[in-house]
């Protein structure tokens, strides 16, 4: 952890660039990660969309061409949305000035996704193996991945992929993937991932109180039902759902199961993009340390 304690942390895998179009969602989610914070997330996201573009215009935030990574010479409109930033060079000063820390995560070192090498090291630490046992276990992991007996994932998408030449330093697994394989082998142990200091700081427990102690868990709904529920106030919902993998809606509201969505998360995304016909959620000045625009009605 950094010596300086920030209120919020944004985890980014080191050596990877980040698209400008994803920044507002990533930062707002780092500030308000819980499902009980959707209103605060939407407000922060709306302010960030504006503040990030202003930071580029003011030359406070550097954006780059995705090909070549040279400084972008015309960062406007769609070209700006396609631009990228190098987190450690371009993004960290912008975040730190707003009380947010940048946490560079080594490739495949958890807490969710691990390379085969790091998975073997984690099991060695848990089980107290010596180096030879760890090396044998790593060989078994590699062989199982190549025989398609162990689910491995593409580092670019985190989706399962068949990898007959799985590389121990590159393809990823989750603890659940490894435990499913161990269960099939009737192994007497499982991989128990203990939340690290970093993970605990990034994902603090939700407060328990009257407002959410007995809050029922939202059930996902099919796309047709989602459209029917929200089309009266969200005219572009069908077009936005069709483009969900590119505009951020899928990441914000997809339930993880084909064709199913969370209504509250989808509506929060729509509010953050000013797509709701009715009055949007109020902007709370305390949710974002940047500038906030207040609308005043003249009487």
N, C-alpha and C positions, 0 to 999 in steps of 0.2 A: 504494500500500500504506500501511497505517497505520504511524505511527512506532513503535508498540509491536509487538514481535514476539510473536505468540501461537504456541503449539505447534500448534493446530488453527484452521481457519477455516471458517465456515459461509457459503457464498455464497447470497444471496437477491436477487431482482430488486427494485430500489427501486420504491416506490409500490405494491407488492403486499402484501396481508395474507397470513398463513399460518395454516392451521387448526391448532387445538391437537392434533387427532388425528394430525397429520403430524410434530409436533415431535420426538418421541422417535426416530423413524426418521431424520429429517434430521440431527439432532445426532450420533447414533451413527454414521451413515454418514460424516459429516465427520471424526469421530475415527478411524474404521477403514474407509477406502474400498476397500481391496484385497480380492480374493477370498480371499487367504490369511489374512485377518483375520476370518473368519466367526464363530469362537468368541468373539473379543474383542467383535465387533459385537453378538452375541446377549447377552452379559453386560452391556454398556453399555446396550443397549436395555431390558433388564429393569429395571435400576436407574433409568433415565431415566423410564420409565413411572410409577414410584413417586415419584421426586423431583420431577417436574414437577407432579403433582397436589398434593404436599405444599407446593410453592412457591406454588401458587394459594391453598391453604387458609391459608398463613401470610402472605398478602398481599405476597409477594415478587415474584410474577409476575402482572401484570395481564392479564386476558383480556376480550374485548369481544364484543358482539353483532355477528353478521355483517352485519345490516341496521342501518345508522346508526352503527356503531362506538362506541356508548356502552359504558361499563363494565358488564360482565355482573353482574347482581344475584343470580343463582342458578347459580353455576358448579359443577354437580354432575352426575354420571352422563352420560347422552347429551347433555344440554345443554352440558356442559363440552367434550365431544368435538367438538361443532359450533361452539364459540366460535372466535374468531380473535385473533391478536396483530398489532400493528403492529411490525415488527422493530426499527426504529430507536428507538422509544419504549419498548416493553414488553420486548423480548427481549434487547437488547444488554447491559443491566446484568446480567441473569441469566447470560448466556454469559461475559461478561468476568470475573465473580466466580469462574468455573470454568476460567479460562485459555483460553477460546475466543474468537476474534475474529469479529465480524460483518462480512462483506464485501458491501456494497451494489453490485450490478451494474447499470449503466445498461441500459435496455431495448434488446434486440437488438444488443448490442455484443460478442458472442462469449463464450467461445471456440467454442461450438458453434452457437448461433443468432444470426443477424444480420438487421437490417432491410436493405432494399434500399439505403438511403442509406449505411449503415455498410459494407455489402459493397462498394459502389463506392469508398468512401474507402480501404478495405483494398487493393483492386486498384490504385488510384492510387498508394498508397505502395509497393506491390510493384513495379509496372512503371515508376514514375517519370513518370507522365502529368502534364500540366498540367491546370488547372482545366477548360478547355473539353472535353478528352478525357474527363475523369471525368463531366462533365455529359451528354455524348453516350452514354457507357456506361450511366449510370443510366437514361436514356430507353429504351435497348435492353432493360435488365432489366425495367423497368416494362411495356413493350410485350409482352415475352415472357411475363411473368406473366399479363397480361390475356388473351393468346391461348392460355393453358394450355400453353405450350411450356416454361415454367420452373416447377418445383415450388415453390409457396409454402405456408407453414404458418400455421395459426391460432395466435396468440400465447398463447391460453388453454390449448390442448391440445398444441401443437407437432406436430399431425398435418397431413398434406397437405390442402389445401382449394382448391376452384376459386374464384378471385377475379377476376371480370371488371373489378372496380374496385380492383385491388390498390393499396394506398397505400404509398408509398416509406418512410414513417416508422413503419409499424405491422406489416404482415405480415412474416413471417420466412422466411429461407432458411438452409440449411447450406452449407458449402463444397462438400460432395458434390453438392448440388442444382445449384449454380452450375457446377461442373466438368462435370456431365453435360450441361448446356446448352451449355457451351463446346465440348465434344467433338462434339456434334451439328453445331455450326457449323464444325468443323475449325479452331478457333482455335489459334494457335501457342503459346499459354501456358495454364497452369492456375493456380488459386488455391492457393498453398502457404501454409497457415496455420502459422506458427511459434509454438510454445508460449510464452506470455508468462510473466513472472515470477509473476503471480497463478496461472496455470494450473499451473505447475510446483510451486508451493507447495501448491496444492489437491490435486494428483495426483502425489505423489512416486513415483519408480520403486520397484517391489517389490524387496526384498532378494534377492540371489542366494545360495543356499547349498544344502547337501545336502537340506534339507527341501522345497525347491520348485524346484530347478534343472531337474529332469527330470519335474516333476509334469505328468501328462497333462491336457489340457483336458477339462473335463466336457462331455458331449454332452447336449443337451436331450432330454426324453422327452414323449410324448403324455400328455394328462390321464389317460386310462384306465390307462396304465402307472404314472403317479405315484401314483394312488389305490391300485393294487394293491401298490405297494412300501411304502407308509407307513400304510395304513389299520389295520394291526394295532396300531400304537402311537399313531395320531392319529385318534381316532374321528370327529371333526367335519370331516375333510378335505374331503368333498364339499360340505358347506354353506359352508365357508370359501372353496373355489374358486369357488363360485357367486357369492359376495359379494366376490371378489378385488379388483374395481376400487374398492371403498369401504373395505375394511379394511386396505389396504396390502400385501396379499399379491402382487398383480399387479406393483406397483412393485418389490417385493423379489426376486421369483423368476421372473417371466415372461421367456421367452427372446426375445421380440420377434417371434416367428413365431406365427401363429395356432394355438392349441391346444397349444403346446409350453412346457415348464417345466424349470427346473433343480432337481433333487431336493435337492441339498445346501442351496441357498438357501431352498427351500420349508421344509425341515425346520428350518433356523436360525430362520426366521420363526415357525414353530410353537413352537419352544423358547422364544423370546422372549415368546410369549403364553401360556406354561404349558399348551399343548395336548397335549404328549407324555406318554403314560402312564408311560413308563419314566423313570429319573432324568435330569433335564435336565443340560445342560452346567454345570460348576462355575463359580461366580462368582469372578472374580479381582479382588481389591480394587484393584489398580493400574490397571485399565482405566477407572475413573471416579472423579473426585475427590470425588464426593458420598458419602453414607452407604451402607454395605453391611451387609446383614443376614447374620449367620452362624448356621447351624443347628448346634446341639450335641446329640449323642446322649448321654443319661444312661445310665451303665452300672450 
